[in-house]
Amino acid sequence: MSETSFTVEILPDRIKVRAKAGENLADILARAGIPLSLYCHERGICGKCAVRILSGALPFPAAQEAALIEGRGLGPDHRLACLYEVRGDVVLETLPGSRLERIAVIESGASPMAFIDPAVRKLPLVLEKPSLYSPTAIADSLRAALRSPRLILPLGALSKLGGSPALAPARPIIAVLYDDVEVLDIESEEGGGEIFGLAVDLGTSTVAAELVDLRTGKVVDRTAAVNAQNAYGADVVSRITFAFENPDNLRRLKHAAVQLINDMAGTMSRRSGVARHRIYDAVVAGNTAMNHILCGVAVDSLALAPFHAVFSALPALPASEIGLALHPQARVYCAPNIKSFVGGDITAGLVASEFTAQPGTSLYIDLGTNGEIVLKKGRDFVTTSTAAGPAFEGMNISCGMLAIAGAIHRAGWDNGFKFGTIDDLPPQGVCGTGLVDILATAVARGLLGRDGRIVGPEKRLRLTDRLALTQQDVRDVQLAVAAVRSGVRLLLREFRISVADLDRVVVAGAFGSSLDIANAVSLGLLPNLPEGKTVFIGNASLAGARLMLLARPARAAAEDLAARISHISLATRPDFQDEFIRGLEFAPYPEEQP
């Protein structure tokens, strides 16, 4: 006997789909590629999934559904899709405010899109007042209203439920839910619907952060700063060694990171007018050592062979346990580490760029202090990290600086160097992308040999009256280029492929707003691919942290991806040293196979 089915026509899209008898209308629309905003997860208490029924059954709405429809100013022919069961043919019209919103993940170039689905939500409720005939506990009434019998309620929330205002008849409250399983707080309606999150790229050399509106996906403010841990070592190995020497040193490193993030959050809070207690969630993307240090976990196992981590993935942690001054019950999620020194910043970037969805053979290069590289061939992934050093981020360069206002980020030649600066301010220093342009231009003009030697008696590349690159600056960039280049070639060799086999190269990094691909190729920093096959996506780690703030499924995707990637250590390869030495020349990749 065939199962009864009906036709559901969706306007204004003019899409028709078949539906089983009793099937939920919200699920039908999602199956048709038109997901609605199910903010309350189909509990029927937020009213955001309302649709207009043009033809078909109009079941009598329950009191709460009727109140929500009336509250949105909608007519009697509207119903909540999450409560509507199909019992016959239906023609419906979706509303502009009812569709799930999509946001761009990466701000530069063509960006993947993601649906807004944050871990933290605010749901307005009216709890029934207990009676003598049914003296139900208020917490149980809350669980019943949210249809979550196993809902976790911390003592702070229970205390607010038990206060005298909560006992007033039919008094509305707002429940702040985390991951649909825990109540972070109970607020009054006067508290409003504001809900914000903090995205952090905890880099070895620099730290970048964004304050994000979790309702709209809008970045309210952003800031960047030099990592305060630089006082204890310029690279990750020196900090691991420092922490390994004395347990107190680990606490110093942790305090430096926590204090900096708190200062950055405070700065953005003041500038935007968003109170700290409205920041309910945070996502931190950092390399393996940075994640461990932030959580106060010993890094001894990273100091000695085989250089393994204590953890790869963690559940969301209380922000107060980390030491972050946000909402008292806020949570912090650390992007999962891959293996060894390849950490959550790379996982975040891979998820943000949808790297796994790219067909064919692709290469992902993060031009940061650790120079992480991921190679994808079909469904196989392999990664490694290189000791690139902080030169690409403007650190350890005599006139280097972060990619902020006044930094030289583009350079060319017109009877002398000509520059473009961020925000068109007078040059204050040089960031990473500016370094690439300057050195490529210097080589092309004969001011710099391909062996890295500055031509002329001054042994400086004079940029402006007060800015110049020294021979040591050039050497630092030379070492960074050789580290990345040798890492790329050895990964290609691992899969027995050549540069010509690559379909796409994705370049990430927080070292500038744009990267001249041709200049990077001429220095040997990037392999030479046909035009359009190499793309620069900027700070993908920060974009990934923002994505995991705004879309819960991205966290599960990151954990799954991190577990799938294999790792090789360049130090164990007998051909690494020779490859590194060959990579010291400022010249394009050789034509022969690696």
C-alpha positions as CSV (number, residue, x, y, z in Angstrom):
1,M,0.0,0.0,0.0
2,S,1.5,3.3,-1.1
3,E,2.1,6.0,1.5
4,T,-0.2,9.1,1.3
5,S,1.6,12.2,0.0
6,F,0.7,15.7,-0.9
7,T,2.1,18.6,-2.9
8,V,3.6,21.7,-1.2
9,E,4.1,24.7,-3.4
10,I,6.5,27.4,-2.1
11,L,6.2,31.0,-3.2
12,P,7.7,33.3,-4.4
13,D,10.2,30.6,-5.5
14,R,7.6,28.6,-7.4
15,I,9.0,25.3,-6.1
16,K,6.8,22.3,-5.7
17,V,7.8,19.3,-3.5
18,R,6.1,16.2,-2.4
19,A,5.5,15.7,1.3
20,K,4.3,12.8,3.4
21,A,1.2,13.0,5.5
22,G,2.0,14.5,8.9
23,E,5.5,15.8,7.8
24,N,6.6,19.0,9.5
25,L,6.4,22.0,7.2
26,A,9.8,23.5,8.3
27,D,11.5,20.2,7.5
28,I,9.9,20.2,4.1
29,L,11.1,23.7,3.3
30,A,14.6,22.7,4.4
31,R,14.5,19.7,2.2
32,A,13.5,22.0,-0.7
33,G,16.6,24.2,-0.1
34,I,14.7,27.0,1.7
35,P,15.7,26.7,5.4
36,L,13.7,28.9,7.8
37,S,15.0,30.6,10.9
38,L,14.4,27.9,13.5
39,Y,15.9,30.0,16.3
40,C,14.2,28.1,19.0
41,H,14.9,24.7,17.4
42,E,11.3,24.0,16.5
43,R,9.9,24.6,20.0
44,G,7.3,27.0,18.7
45,I,8.3,29.8,21.1
46,C,10.3,32.3,19.0
47,G,7.8,32.9,16.1
48,K,10.6,33.4,13.5
49,C,9.5,30.7,11.1
50,A,6.1,32.1,10.3
51,V,4.7,31.5,6.7
52,R,1.5,32.6,5.0
53,I,-0.8,29.8,4.0
54,L,-2.4,30.8,0.7
55,S,-4.2,27.5,0.1
56,G,-4.7,24.5,2.3
57,A,-5.7,23.6,5.9
58,L,-5.4,26.3,8.6
59,P,-5.5,24.4,11.9
60,F,-6.6,26.4,14.9
61,P,-3.5,27.8,16.6
62,A,-2.7,27.2,20.2
63,A,-2.6,30.3,22.4
64,Q,1.1,30.7,22.3
65,E,1.3,30.4,18.5
66,A,-1.5,32.9,18.1
67,A,0.2,35.4,20.4
68,L,3.5,35.1,18.5
69,I,1.8,35.6,15.1
70,E,-0.1,38.6,16.5
71,G,3.1,39.9,18.0
72,R,4.7,40.0,14.6
73,G,1.7,41.9,13.2
74,L,0.7,39.0,10.9
75,G,-2.7,38.1,9.8
76,P,-4.9,35.0,10.6
77,D,-3.7,33.2,7.5
78,H,-0.2,32.8,9.0
79,R,1.2,29.8,10.9
80,L,4.5,28.8,12.4
81,A,6.1,26.3,10.0
82,C,7.8,24.4,12.9
83,L,4.3,23.5,14.3
84,Y,2.5,22.9,11.0
85,E,1.9,19.3,10.0
86,V,0.9,18.7,6.3
87,R,-2.4,16.9,5.9
88,G,-3.2,18.0,2.4
89,D,-2.0,20.0,-0.6
90,V,-0.6,23.4,0.5
91,V,0.4,26.6,-1.2
92,L,2.4,28.9,1.0
93,E,4.5,32.0,0.9
94,T,7.6,32.5,2.9
95,L,8.3,35.9,4.6
96,P,11.5,37.9,4.1
97,G,12.3,37.8,7.9
98,S,11.6,34.1,8.2
99,R,14.3,32.7,6.0
100,L,17.6,31.7,7.6
101,E,20.2,34.4,6.8
102,R,23.5,33.6,5.1
103,I,26.7,35.5,5.7
104,A,30.0,35.7,3.9
105,V,32.7,33.9,5.7
106,I,35.8,35.5,4.2
107,E,35.8,39.2,3.4
108,S,38.3,39.1,0.5
109,G,37.4,37.7,-2.9
110,A,34.6,35.2,-3.6
111,S,33.6,33.9,-0.2
112,P,31.8,30.7,1.0
113,M,28.4,31.4,2.6
114,A,27.1,30.1,5.9
115,F,23.8,30.1,7.7
116,I,23.7,31.9,11.0
117,D,23.2,29.3,13.7
118,P,25.1,30.4,16.9
119,A,25.6,28.3,20.0
120,V,24.1,31.0,22.2
121,R,20.4,32.0,21.9
122,K,18.0,34.1,23.8
123,L,14.5,32.8,24.1
124,P,11.6,34.8,25.6
125,L,9.3,32.8,27.8
126,V,6.3,33.2,30.1
127,L,6.3,30.6,32.8
128,E,3.1,29.4,34.3
129,K,2.6,30.4,37.9
130,P,2.6,27.3,40.2
131,S,-0.7,26.7,42.0
132,L,-1.6,24.9,45.2
133,Y,-3.1,22.1,43.1
134,S,0.1,21.8,41.1
135,P,3.1,23.3,42.9
136,T,5.6,22.5,40.1
137,A,9.1,23.6,40.6
138,I,10.0,26.7,38.6
139,A,13.0,24.9,37.1
140,D,10.8,22.1,35.9
141,S,8.3,24.6,34.4
142,L,11.3,26.2,32.5
143,R,12.4,22.8,31.2
144,A,8.8,22.1,30.1
145,A,8.5,25.4,28.4
146,L,11.7,24.8,26.5
147,R,10.8,21.1,25.9
148,S,14.2,20.1,27.3
149,P,13.8,17.7,30.3
150,R,17.6,17.3,30.7
151,L,18.3,21.1,30.5
152,I,21.3,22.0,32.7
153,L,20.6,24.9,35.1
154,P,23.6,26.5,36.9
155,L,23.1,27.8,40.4
156,G,23.2,31.4,39.2
157,A,20.2,30.8,36.9
158,L,18.4,28.9,39.6
159,S,18.9,31.8,42.0
160,K,17.3,34.2,39.5
161,L,14.4,31.9,38.9
162,G,13.7,31.8,42.6
163,G,13.8,35.5,43.1
164,S,10.5,37.3,43.9
165,P,10.2,38.9,40.4
166,A,10.1,35.4,38.9
167,L,7.1,34.6,41.2
168,A,5.0,37.3,39.8
169,P,2.1,36.0,37.7
170,A,2.8,35.6,33.9
171,R,6.0,37.6,34.2
172,P,8.1,37.2,30.9
173,I,11.7,36.2,31.2
174,I,14.5,35.6,28.7
175,A,16.4,32.3,28.9
176,V,20.0,32.4,27.6
177,L,20.7,29.0,26.2
178,Y,24.1,27.5,25.2
179,D,24.2,24.7,22.7
180,D,20.6,23.9,23.4
181,V,21.5,22.0,26.5
182,E,22.4,24.5,29.2
183,V,20.9,27.8,30.5
184,L,23.7,30.4,30.9
185,D,21.5,33.0,32.5
186,I,17.9,34.2,33.2
187,E,17.3,37.8,32.2
188,S,14.4,40.2,32.3
189,E,12.8,41.6,29.1
190,E,14.5,44.9,30.0
191,G,17.8,43.2,29.3
192,G,16.9,43.2,25.6
193,G,17.9,40.7,22.9
194,E,21.5,41.8,22.6
195,I,23.9,38.9,22.2
196,F,27.5,39.1,21.1
197,G,30.5,36.9,20.7
198,L,34.3,37.3,20.6
199,A,36.4,35.8,17.7
200,V,40.1,35.6,18.4
201,D,43.1,34.6,16.2
202,L,45.7,33.9,18.9
203,G,48.8,34.1,16.7
204,T,52.4,33.5,17.8
205,S,53.4,37.0,16.8
206,T,50.2,38.9,16.6
207,V,46.7,38.6,18.0
208,A,43.5,39.8,16.1
209,A,40.0,39.9,17.5
210,E,36.5,40.8,16.4
211,L,33.4,41.6,18.4
212,V,30.5,40.0,16.5
213,D,26.7,40.4,16.7
214,L,25.4,36.8,17.0
215,R,22.0,37.8,15.7
216,T,23.1,39.4,12.4
217,G,26.6,38.1,11.9
218,K,27.8,41.7,11.7
219,V,31.4,42.5,12.9
220,V,30.8,45.4,15.3
221,D,34.5,46.1,15.9
222,R,37.9,44.6,15.4
223,T,41.4,45.1,16.7
224,A,44.9,43.7,16.5
225,A,48.0,43.8,18.7
226,V,51.4,42.3,19.1
227,N,51.3,39.1,21.2
228,A,52.5,40.1,24.7
229,Q,54.2,36.7,24.9
230,N,56.9,38.0,22.6
231,A,58.7,39.2,25.8
232,Y,59.3,35.5,26.6
233,G,60.3,34.4,23.1
234,A,59.7,35.4,19.5
235,D,58.7,32.0,18.2
236,V,56.7,29.1,19.5
237,V,59.7,26.8,20.2
238,S,61.3,29.4,22.4
239,R,58.1,29.8,24.4
240,I,57.6,26.0,24.8
241,T,61.2,25.9,26.1
242,F,60.5,28.8,28.5
243,A,57.4,27.0,29.8
244,F,59.2,23.7,30.1
245,E,61.9,25.2,32.3
246,N,59.6,26.2,35.1
247,P,55.9,25.8,35.9
248,D,55.7,29.4,36.9
249,N,56.7,30.3,33.4
250,L,53.6,28.6,32.0
251,R,51.5,30.8,34.3
252,R,53.3,33.9,33.0
253,L,52.6,33.0,29.4
254,K,49.0,32.2,30.1
255,H,48.6,35.5,32.0
256,A,50.1,37.4,29.1
257,A,47.6,35.9,26.6
258,V,44.6,36.2,28.9
259,Q,45.4,39.8,29.8
260,L,45.9,40.8,26.1
261,I,42.6,39.2,25.1
262,N,40.8,41.0,28.0
263,D,42.4,44.3,27.0
264,M,41.3,43.8,23.4
265,A,37.7,42.9,24.5
266,G,37.6,45.9,26.7
267,T,38.8,48.2,24.0
268,M,36.1,47.0,21.6
269,S,33.5,47.1,24.3
270,R,34.2,50.8,25.0
271,R,34.4,51.8,21.4
272,S,31.2,50.0,20.4
273,G,29.2,50.6,23.6
274,V,28.6,46.8,23.9
275,A,28.8,45.9,27.6
276,R,31.1,43.0,28.4
277,H,28.3,41.0,30.1
278,R,26.6,40.9,26.7
279,I,29.5,38.8,25.3
280,Y,28.3,35.3,25.9
281,D,30.5,33.2,23.7
282,A,34.1,33.2,22.4
283,V,36.0,31.1,19.9
284,V,39.8,31.1,19.9
285,A,41.9,29.9,17.0
286,G,45.6,29.4,17.8
287,N,48.3,26.9,17.1
288,T,48.7,23.9,19.3
289,A,51.1,25.6,21.8
290,M,49.0,28.8,22.0
291,N,45.8,26.8,22.8
292,H,47.6,24.8,25.5
293,I,49.1,27.8,27.1
294,L,45.8,29.7,27.0
295,C,44.1,26.8,28.8
296,G,47.0,26.5,31.3
297,V,47.9,23.0,30.1
298,A,51.5,22.0,30.3
299,V,53.4,22.0,26.9
300,D,56.1,19.6,28.1
301,S,55.0,17.0,25.5
302,L,55.6,19.5,22.7
303,A,59.1,20.2,23.9
304,L,60.4,16.7,23.4
305,A,60.1,14.1,20.5
306,P,57.7,12.9,19.2
307,F,56.3,16.4,19.9
308,H,52.7,15.4,20.6
309,A,49.9,17.5,22.2
310,V,48.0,16.8,25.4
311,F,44.7,17.5,23.6
312,S,43.3,17.9,20.1
313,A,39.7,19.0,20.7
314,L,38.0,20.3,23.9
315,P,34.4,21.0,24.8
316,A,33.5,24.6,25.3
317,L,35.0,25.8,28.6
318,P,33.7,28.4,31.1
319,A,35.3,31.7,30.2
320,S,35.9,32.4,33.9
321,E,37.9,29.2,34.1
322,I,40.2,30.5,31.4
323,G,40.3,34.0,33.0
324,L,38.4,35.9,30.3
325,A,36.3,38.8,31.6
326,L,33.1,38.4,29.6
327,H,29.6,37.4,30.8
328,P,30.1,35.5,34.1
329,Q,28.7,32.3,32.5
330,A,30.2,32.8,29.0
331,R,31.8,29.9,27.2
332,V,35.1,29.6,25.2
333,Y,35.6,27.2,22.4
334,C,39.1,26.4,21.1
335,A,39.4,25.5,17.5
336,P,40.7,21.8,17.4
337,N,44.4,21.2,16.8
338,I,45.5,18.8,14.1
339,K,48.8,17.3,15.2
340,S,52.1,18.4,16.6
341,F,52.6,22.1,15.9
342,V,49.7,22.4,13.4
343,G,46.9,23.8,15.4
344,G,43.4,25.2,15.6
345,D,44.3,28.3,13.6
346,I,44.9,26.1,10.5
347,T,41.7,24.0,11.2
348,A,39.8,27.3,11.4
349,G,41.2,28.5,8.1
350,L,40.5,25.3,6.3
351,V,36.9,25.3,7.4
352,A,36.4,29.0,6.6
353,S,37.8,28.5,3.1
354,E,35.9,25.3,2.5
355,F,39.2,23.8,1.5
356,T,37.9,20.2,1.7
357,A,35.2,21.0,-0.9
358,Q,37.7,22.0,-3.5
359,P,38.0,19.4,-6.3
360,G,41.3,17.9,-7.4
361,T,44.6,18.7,-5.8
362,S,44.9,21.8,-3.6
363,L,47.5,23.4,-1.5
364,Y,46.8,25.6,1.6
365,I,49.7,27.8,2.9
366,D,49.5,29.9,6.0
367,L,52.2,32.5,5.9
368,G,52.6,33.0,9.6
369,T,55.3,32.4,12.1
370,N,55.0,28.6,11.8
371,G,54.4,28.5,8.1
372,E,51.8,25.6,8.1
373,I,51.0,23.9,4.9
374,V,48.2,21.4,4.0
375,L,48.1,19.4,0.8
376,K,44.9,17.8,-0.4
377,K,44.8,15.1,-3.1
378,G,41.4,13.7,-3.6
379,R,40.2,12.6,-0.1
380,D,43.7,12.4,1.4
381,F,45.3,15.2,3.4
382,V,48.8,15.7,4.7
383,T,50.2,18.7,6.7
384,T,53.4,20.0,8.1
385,S,54.8,23.1,9.8
386,T,57.9,25.1,8.9
387,A,60.0,27.4,11.0
388,A,59.2,30.5,8.9
389,G,59.7,32.9,11.8
390,P,57.8,36.2,12.3
391,A,59.1,38.1,9.3
392,F,55.9,37.8,7.3
393,E,54.0,39.5,10.2
394,G,56.5,42.4,10.3
395,M,58.2,41.1,13.5
396,N,62.0,41.0,13.8
397,I,62.2,43.5,10.9
398,S,63.9,46.7,11.8
399,C,61.1,48.8,10.2
400,G,58.4,46.1,10.3
401,M,54.9,46.5,11.8
402,L,51.5,44.9,11.9
403,A,49.1,45.3,8.9
404,I,47.4,48.3,10.5
405,A,47.0,52.0,9.5
406,G,50.2,53.5,8.1
407,A,51.8,50.2,7.1
408,I,53.3,49.9,3.6
409,H,51.3,47.0,2.2
410,R,52.0,47.5,-1.6
411,A,55.1,48.6,-3.4
412,G,56.3,49.2,-6.9
413,W,58.8,51.3,-8.9
414,D,58.6,54.7,-10.6
415,N,62.0,56.3,-10.6
416,G,62.3,54.9,-7.1
417,F,60.1,52.9,-4.8
418,K,56.5,53.9,-4.6
419,F,54.2,52.7,-1.9
420,G,50.6,52.1,-0.9
421,T,49.8,52.3,2.8
422,I,46.8,51.0,4.7
423,D,44.3,53.8,5.1
424,D,46.5,56.0,2.8
425,L,48.4,57.4,5.8
426,P,52.1,58.4,5.6
427,P,54.4,55.3,5.8
428,Q,55.0,54.3,9.4
429,G,56.6,50.9,8.6
430,V,56.3,47.8,6.5
431,C,53.9,44.8,6.9
432,G,54.4,41.4,5.3
433,T,52.8,42.0,2.0
434,G,54.8,45.2,1.6
435,L,58.0,43.2,2.3
436,V,57.2,40.8,-0.5
437,D,56.6,43.6,-3.0
438,I,59.7,45.6,-1.9
439,L,62.1,42.6,-2.2
440,A,60.6,41.4,-5.5
441,T,60.9,44.9,-6.9
442,A,64.5,45.2,-5.6
443,V,65.5,41.9,-7.3
444,A,63.9,43.0,-10.5
445,R,65.7,46.4,-10.4
446,G,69.1,44.9,-9.6
447,L,69.2,46.4,-6.1
448,L,69.2,42.9,-4.5
449,G,70.9,39.8,-5.7
450,R,69.0,36.5,-6.0
451,D,71.3,35.3,-3.2
452,G,69.8,37.9,-0.9
453,R,72.8,40.3,-0.9
454,I,72.0,44.0,-1.1
455,V,73.9,45.7,-3.9
456,G,75.9,48.8,-3.1
457,P,78.1,50.0,-0.3
458,E,75.3,51.1,2.1
459,K,74.0,47.6,2.4
460,R,70.5,49.0,3.0
461,L,67.4,49.3,0.9
462,R,66.4,52.9,1.4
463,L,62.6,53.2,1.4
464,T,61.9,56.7,2.7
465,D,64.0,59.3,4.6
466,R,63.5,57.3,7.8
467,L,62.6,53.8,6.7
468,A,65.1,51.2,5.3
469,L,65.6,47.5,5.2
470,T,68.9,46.1,6.5
471,Q,70.8,43.1,5.3
472,Q,69.6,41.2,8.3
473,D,66.0,42.1,7.5
474,V,66.5,40.6,4.0
475,R,68.1,37.4,5.5
476,D,65.1,36.9,7.8
477,V,62.7,37.1,4.9
478,Q,65.1,34.8,2.9
479,L,65.0,32.2,5.6
480,A,61.2,32.4,5.9
481,V,60.8,32.0,2.1
482,A,63.1,29.0,2.1
483,A,61.3,27.4,5.0
484,V,57.9,27.6,3.3
485,R,59.2,26.6,-0.1
486,S,61.0,23.5,1.1
487,G,57.9,22.5,3.1
488,V,55.7,22.8,-0.1
489,R,58.1,20.8,-2.2
490,L,58.5,18.1,0.3
491,L,54.8,17.7,0.7
492,L,54.4,17.5,-3.1
493,R,57.1,14.8,-3.0
494,E,55.2,12.9,-0.3
495,F,52.3,12.6,-2.7
496,R,54.6,12.1,-5.7
497,I,53.2,15.1,-7.6
498,S,54.7,18.3,-9.1
499,V,53.6,21.9,-9.1
500,A,52.0,21.3,-12.5
501,D,49.5,18.8,-10.8
502,L,48.1,21.5,-8.5
503,D,44.6,22.8,-9.3
504,R,44.6,25.5,-6.7
505,V,46.7,27.2,-4.1
506,V,45.1,29.0,-1.2
507,V,47.2,31.5,0.7
508,A,46.2,32.7,4.1
509,G,47.8,35.0,6.7
510,A,47.3,38.1,8.8
511,F,50.2,40.0,7.3
512,G,48.4,42.4,4.9
513,S,45.2,43.2,3.1
514,S,46.4,41.9,-0.2
515,L,49.2,39.9,-1.6
516,D,50.7,40.4,-5.1
517,I,50.8,36.8,-6.3
518,A,53.3,37.5,-9.1
519,N,55.8,39.1,-6.7
520,A,55.4,36.1,-4.3
521,V,56.1,33.7,-7.2
522,S,59.1,35.7,-8.4
523,L,60.7,35.3,-4.9
524,G,60.0,31.6,-4.8
525,L,57.6,32.0,-1.9
526,L,54.7,30.5,-3.9
527,P,54.6,28.0,-6.8
528,N,53.8,29.4,-10.2
529,L,50.3,28.4,-11.3
530,P,48.2,29.8,-14.2
531,E,46.4,33.0,-13.4
532,G,43.4,32.6,-11.1
533,K,44.5,29.4,-9.6
534,T,46.3,31.0,-6.6
535,V,44.1,33.1,-4.3
536,F,44.9,35.1,-1.2
537,I,42.2,35.0,1.5
538,G,43.7,37.1,4.3
539,N,43.3,36.1,7.9
540,A,41.5,32.9,7.5
541,S,42.1,31.8,11.1
542,L,40.1,34.8,12.3
543,A,37.4,34.2,9.7
544,G,37.2,30.6,10.9
545,A,36.9,31.7,14.5
546,R,34.0,34.0,13.5
547,L,32.4,31.2,11.5
548,M,32.5,28.9,14.5
549,L,30.9,31.7,16.6
550,L,28.1,32.1,14.1
551,A,27.5,28.6,12.9
552,R,27.6,25.6,15.3
553,P,27.9,23.0,12.6
554,A,31.3,24.5,11.7
555,R,32.7,23.3,15.1
556,A,31.8,19.7,14.3
557,A,33.2,20.0,10.8
558,A,36.4,21.4,12.2
559,E,36.8,18.5,14.7
560,D,36.1,15.9,12.0
561,L,38.6,17.5,9.6
562,A,41.3,17.8,12.2
563,A,41.1,14.1,12.9
564,R,41.4,13.2,9.2
565,I,44.6,15.0,8.4
566,S,47.9,13.1,8.6
567,H,51.1,14.8,9.6
568,I,54.8,14.6,8.6
569,S,57.7,16.1,10.4
570,L,60.2,17.8,8.1
571,A,63.0,17.2,10.6
572,T,62.7,13.5,10.0
573,R,63.3,13.7,6.3
574,P,66.9,13.2,5.1
575,D,66.3,15.5,2.1
576,F,65.0,18.5,4.1
577,Q,68.4,20.2,4.6
578,D,69.3,20.1,0.9
579,E,65.9,21.3,-0.1
580,F,66.0,24.2,2.4
581,I,69.4,25.4,1.1
582,R,68.2,25.3,-2.5
583,G,65.2,27.4,-1.4
584,L,67.4,30.2,-0.1
585,E,67.7,31.7,-3.6
586,F,65.1,34.4,-4.5
587,A,64.0,32.7,-7.7
588,P,60.8,31.0,-9.0
589,Y,60.2,27.3,-8.3
590,P,62.3,25.1,-10.7
591,E,60.4,23.5,-13.6
592,E,61.5,20.0,-12.9
593,Q,59.4,17.7,-10.7
594,P,60.3,17.8,-7.0
